[in-house]
Amino acid sequence: MSPRLAYREVVTLLLGPALRHVSDTTALIWVQTEHAATVQILGCSAPTFEVQGHHFALVTVTGLTPDTVTEYEVRVDGLQVWPLPDSRFPRSIIRTRGPESKHRLRAIFGSCRYPKTDDDKVDSKLGLDALDSYADRMAVQPVDDWPDALILLGDQLYADELTPETRRRVAGRRTRRNTQAQRPPDEVVSFAEYERLYRHSWGDPEIRWLMSTVPTAMIFDDHDIRDDWNTSESWRTEVNAKPWWRDRIQAGLASYWVYQHLGNLSPAELADNEDYERLLSTDGDTWPFLRDLADRADYEVDSNKGVRFSYRWDLGT
């Protein structure tokens, strides 16, 4: 067996690493792994937590030096799983901020990203993926020319406008399980279906590398849940009458919290976040906790009792 084949048999990194909040001395790196494990980066580690058989970790990297560039690897249970052995991109880095860079700020913005579909007709209509193209250009530039932040302003997913292949898979799943009447054949509903969307959207080589090396902030918009989400009381009344909506809003909000929101927070904010502490202290599957968190976020408008999704990054002066 060749070394490359042996390496791929034991790879357990399904998605990421995604470099999220970065300060002058710390960085948060998010990953999704195949199995429960301990994830190690630059001498720091975190155990994974489980959601319906899927495994995630948010590693807080500490001890960094301000205004420096540090290459990093990802290890899962001691085995190096990133960078991938056949990657054509430069090694992933953490570039911290500090006194020398406080006046520098180069950020790129994006929203409404629909992933590649492998359907020539659809892809030709969509045109080139802007983030893919940016990653290719950035890979041959000096590090000093790389952006300080990637800010994704919503609609990271289209949960209600699926690619042709995903729509066929979802419709087939409904038919096989005899749930066609209860769940829409052309929209995702469950956490597992959201998980597939995130892996598809964030899984291509260009996006994985870009998110591994540029601090990425993100927020959701309506299509991460459903078009025109919560635009009016009448909209909520109508959609809440659908027999599958409760499953959908729980999966959409819970997956957003896991995939997007947690990485927006600083290590200090995570340490003070009671919901995150409860997540980490939960043994086994955390879905019951996340389902309740999603219900609280959907129903409660009191900021002292609900779930806060806003955040702040201080970049430059």
C-alpha positions as CSV (number, residue, x, y, z in Angstrom):
1,M,0.0,0.0,0.0
2,S,1.4,3.4,-0.9
3,P,2.0,6.0,1.8
4,R,-0.7,8.3,0.3
5,L,-3.3,5.5,0.4
6,A,-2.4,4.7,4.0
7,Y,-2.7,8.4,5.0
8,R,-6.2,8.7,3.4
9,E,-7.5,5.6,5.2
10,V,-6.9,7.2,8.6
11,V,-7.9,10.8,7.8
12,T,-10.6,11.8,10.2
13,L,-11.0,15.5,9.4
14,L,-14.3,16.0,7.6
15,L,-14.5,19.8,7.4
16,G,-12.2,22.6,8.4
17,P,-10.0,23.8,9.9
18,A,-11.8,27.1,9.9
19,L,-9.8,30.0,11.4
20,R,-12.3,32.1,13.3
21,H,-11.8,34.8,16.0
22,V,-8.1,36.0,16.2
23,S,-6.7,38.5,18.6
24,D,-3.1,39.5,19.4
25,T,-2.3,36.3,21.3
26,T,-5.2,33.9,20.7
27,A,-7.0,32.2,17.9
28,L,-10.1,29.9,17.6
29,I,-10.0,27.1,15.1
30,W,-13.2,25.1,14.3
31,V,-13.2,21.6,12.9
32,Q,-15.5,18.7,12.2
33,T,-14.2,15.2,12.6
34,E,-15.4,11.8,11.6
35,H,-15.3,10.3,15.1
36,A,-15.0,11.5,18.7
37,A,-11.5,12.6,19.3
38,T,-9.1,15.1,20.8
39,V,-7.9,17.8,18.4
40,Q,-4.5,19.4,18.8
41,I,-3.2,22.6,17.2
42,L,0.1,24.3,18.2
43,G,0.3,22.6,21.6
44,C,-3.3,23.4,22.5
45,S,-6.2,20.9,22.4
46,A,-9.9,20.4,22.8
47,P,-12.1,17.3,22.8
48,T,-14.9,17.0,20.3
49,F,-18.6,17.2,21.2
50,E,-21.3,15.2,19.5
51,V,-24.5,16.2,17.7
52,Q,-26.6,13.3,16.4
53,G,-23.5,11.3,15.6
54,H,-21.5,14.2,14.1
55,H,-18.4,15.5,15.9
56,F,-17.1,19.0,16.3
57,A,-14.3,20.9,18.2
58,L,-13.4,24.5,18.8
59,V,-9.7,24.7,19.7
60,T,-8.5,27.8,21.5
61,V,-4.9,28.4,20.5
62,T,-3.1,30.5,23.1
63,G,0.4,31.9,23.6
64,L,0.7,33.5,20.2
65,T,2.9,36.6,19.7
66,P,1.3,39.9,18.5
67,D,2.1,40.9,14.9
68,T,3.4,37.5,13.9
69,V,2.6,34.8,11.2
70,T,2.5,31.2,12.5
71,E,2.1,28.2,10.4
72,Y,0.0,25.4,11.9
73,E,-1.0,21.8,11.5
74,V,-4.1,20.0,12.8
75,R,-3.7,16.6,14.6
76,V,-6.6,14.4,15.6
77,D,-5.7,11.9,18.4
78,G,-2.0,12.7,17.6
79,L,-2.3,12.0,13.8
80,Q,-1.6,14.9,11.4
81,V,-4.7,15.5,9.3
82,W,-4.0,19.0,8.0
83,P,-2.6,20.2,5.7
84,L,-3.7,17.5,3.2
85,P,-0.8,15.8,1.6
86,D,-1.8,16.6,-2.0
87,S,-2.8,20.3,-1.4
88,R,-1.7,22.8,-4.0
89,F,-2.1,25.7,-1.6
90,P,0.4,27.3,0.8
91,R,0.4,26.1,4.4
92,S,-2.3,27.5,6.7
93,I,-1.3,30.3,9.0
94,I,-2.5,32.4,11.9
95,R,-1.6,36.1,11.5
96,T,-2.1,37.9,14.8
97,R,-2.8,41.6,15.2
98,G,-0.9,44.0,17.4
99,P,0.7,47.5,17.7
100,E,2.4,47.3,14.3
101,S,-0.8,46.3,12.5
102,K,-3.4,48.3,14.4
103,H,-3.7,50.8,11.5
104,R,-3.9,48.1,8.9
105,L,-7.3,46.6,7.9
106,R,-8.0,44.8,4.7
107,A,-11.3,42.9,4.7
108,I,-13.2,41.0,2.1
109,F,-17.0,40.7,2.2
110,G,-19.4,38.2,0.7
111,S,-23.0,37.0,1.0
112,C,-25.5,34.8,-0.8
113,R,-23.1,32.0,-1.8
114,Y,-24.6,29.2,-3.7
115,P,-22.1,26.2,-4.0
116,K,-20.9,24.5,-7.2
117,T,-23.5,22.0,-8.3
118,D,-21.7,19.8,-10.9
119,D,-24.7,20.6,-13.1
120,D,-23.3,22.3,-16.2
121,K,-26.5,24.2,-16.9
122,V,-26.8,25.6,-13.3
123,D,-23.1,26.3,-12.9
124,S,-22.9,28.2,-16.2
125,K,-25.8,30.4,-15.1
126,L,-24.1,31.0,-11.7
127,G,-20.7,31.8,-13.2
128,L,-17.4,31.6,-11.3
129,D,-17.4,31.2,-7.6
130,A,-16.0,34.5,-6.2
131,L,-14.4,32.9,-3.1
132,D,-12.9,30.1,-5.2
133,S,-11.4,32.7,-7.6
134,Y,-10.2,34.9,-4.7
135,A,-8.5,31.9,-3.0
136,D,-6.6,31.0,-6.3
137,R,-5.4,34.6,-6.6
138,M,-4.5,34.9,-3.0
139,A,-2.5,31.7,-3.0
140,V,0.2,33.3,-5.3
141,Q,0.3,36.6,-3.4
142,P,2.7,37.5,-0.6
143,V,1.2,37.0,2.9
144,D,1.4,40.8,3.5
145,D,-1.2,41.2,0.8
146,W,-3.6,38.7,2.3
147,P,-6.8,40.1,3.9
148,D,-7.1,40.5,7.6
149,A,-10.7,39.2,7.8
150,L,-13.3,37.4,5.7
151,I,-16.8,38.6,6.6
152,L,-19.6,36.5,5.4
153,L,-22.8,38.5,5.6
154,G,-25.5,35.9,5.3
155,D,-27.0,33.1,3.2
156,Q,-24.0,30.8,3.7
157,L,-26.5,28.1,2.8
158,Y,-29.7,27.9,0.7
159,A,-31.7,25.5,2.8
160,D,-34.8,26.2,0.7
161,E,-33.2,26.3,-2.8
162,L,-31.2,23.1,-3.1
163,T,-28.8,22.0,-5.8
164,P,-30.3,19.5,-8.3
165,E,-28.3,16.6,-6.7
166,T,-29.2,17.5,-3.2
167,R,-32.9,17.9,-4.1
168,R,-32.9,14.4,-5.7
169,R,-31.3,13.0,-2.6
170,V,-33.7,14.7,-0.2
171,A,-36.7,13.7,-2.3
172,G,-35.5,10.1,-2.4
173,R,-35.0,10.0,1.3
174,R,-38.6,11.3,1.9
175,T,-40.0,8.6,-0.5
176,R,-38.0,5.8,1.1
177,R,-39.2,6.8,4.6
178,N,-42.7,7.5,3.5
179,T,-42.5,11.0,4.9
180,Q,-43.3,12.8,1.6
181,A,-46.6,14.2,3.0
182,Q,-45.0,15.5,6.2
183,R,-41.8,17.0,4.9
184,P,-41.1,19.1,1.7
185,P,-39.2,17.2,-1.0
186,D,-37.1,20.2,-2.0
187,E,-36.0,21.7,1.3
188,V,-33.8,20.4,4.1
189,V,-35.4,19.7,7.5
190,S,-33.1,17.7,9.8
191,F,-29.7,18.5,11.4
192,A,-28.2,15.7,9.3
193,E,-29.5,17.3,6.1
194,Y,-28.0,20.7,7.2
195,E,-24.7,18.9,8.0
196,R,-24.6,17.7,4.4
197,L,-25.3,21.3,3.1
198,Y,-22.4,22.7,5.2
199,R,-20.0,20.0,4.0
200,H,-21.0,20.6,0.4
201,S,-20.7,24.4,0.7
202,W,-17.4,24.5,2.7
203,G,-15.8,21.3,1.5
204,D,-14.1,22.2,-1.8
205,P,-10.3,22.7,-1.6
206,E,-10.4,26.5,-2.3
207,I,-12.9,27.3,0.4
208,R,-11.3,25.0,3.0
209,W,-7.9,26.6,2.5
210,L,-9.2,30.2,2.4
211,M,-11.2,29.7,5.7
212,S,-8.2,27.9,7.3
213,T,-5.9,31.0,6.9
214,V,-8.1,34.1,7.0
215,P,-10.0,34.9,10.2
216,T,-13.7,34.4,9.2
217,A,-16.6,36.1,10.8
218,M,-20.2,35.2,9.7
219,I,-23.8,35.9,10.4
220,F,-26.9,34.2,8.9
221,D,-29.7,35.6,6.8
222,D,-33.1,34.3,5.7
223,H,-32.0,31.5,3.3
224,D,-29.9,29.8,6.0
225,I,-33.3,29.1,7.5
226,R,-36.0,29.9,4.8
227,D,-36.8,32.7,2.4
228,D,-38.4,35.7,4.1
229,W,-37.8,34.1,7.5
230,N,-39.7,36.0,10.3
231,T,-40.7,38.9,8.1
232,S,-44.1,39.2,9.8
233,E,-46.4,37.7,12.3
234,S,-48.6,36.3,9.6
235,W,-45.5,34.6,8.1
236,R,-44.7,33.0,11.4
237,T,-48.3,31.9,11.9
238,E,-48.4,30.3,8.5
239,V,-45.1,28.5,8.7
240,N,-45.6,27.3,12.3
241,A,-48.8,25.5,11.1
242,K,-46.6,23.2,8.9
243,P,-46.1,19.8,10.5
244,W,-42.4,19.8,9.7
245,W,-41.5,23.3,10.7
246,R,-40.6,22.7,14.3
247,D,-38.0,20.1,13.2
248,R,-36.7,22.6,10.6
249,I,-36.2,25.6,12.8
250,Q,-34.6,23.5,15.5
251,A,-32.1,22.0,13.0
252,G,-31.5,25.4,11.3
253,L,-30.8,27.3,14.5
254,A,-28.8,24.5,16.2
255,S,-26.6,24.0,13.1
256,Y,-26.0,27.8,12.8
257,W,-25.0,27.9,16.4
258,V,-22.5,25.1,16.0
259,Y,-21.1,25.8,12.5
260,Q,-21.2,29.6,12.5
261,H,-21.9,31.4,15.7
262,L,-19.5,29.9,18.2
263,G,-16.4,30.9,16.2
264,N,-17.5,34.5,16.1
265,L,-16.8,34.8,19.9
266,S,-13.5,35.5,21.6
267,P,-12.1,33.0,24.1
268,A,-13.2,35.3,26.9
269,E,-16.7,35.5,25.6
270,L,-16.8,31.7,25.2
271,A,-15.7,31.3,28.8
272,D,-18.6,33.5,30.0
273,N,-21.1,31.9,27.7
274,E,-23.4,29.7,29.8
275,D,-24.8,27.8,26.8
276,Y,-21.3,26.9,25.6
277,E,-20.3,25.7,29.0
278,R,-23.5,23.6,29.2
279,L,-22.7,22.1,25.8
280,L,-19.2,21.1,26.8
281,S,-20.4,19.6,30.1
282,T,-23.0,17.4,28.3
283,D,-22.1,13.8,28.1
284,G,-22.9,12.0,24.8
285,D,-25.2,13.5,22.2
286,T,-25.8,17.2,22.8
287,W,-28.8,17.4,20.5
288,P,-31.4,17.6,23.3
289,F,-29.6,20.6,24.6
290,L,-29.3,22.2,21.2
291,R,-32.9,21.5,20.4
292,D,-33.9,23.4,23.5
293,L,-31.5,26.2,22.7
294,A,-33.1,26.5,19.3
295,D,-36.6,26.6,20.7
296,R,-35.5,29.3,23.2
297,A,-34.0,31.4,20.3
298,D,-37.1,31.0,18.2
299,Y,-39.7,31.8,20.9
300,E,-38.1,34.2,23.3
301,V,-37.7,37.9,22.5
302,D,-36.4,38.9,25.9
303,S,-32.7,39.5,25.5
304,N,-32.1,38.3,29.1
305,K,-33.8,34.9,28.4
306,G,-33.2,34.3,24.7
307,V,-30.1,33.5,22.7
308,R,-27.8,36.3,21.6
309,F,-26.3,36.0,18.1
310,S,-24.7,39.4,17.8
311,Y,-21.0,39.9,18.3
312,R,-18.2,42.4,17.9
313,W,-14.7,42.2,16.4
314,D,-12.3,45.1,17.1
315,L,-10.1,45.4,14.0
316,G,-7.6,48.3,13.8
317,T,-8.2,51.8,15.2
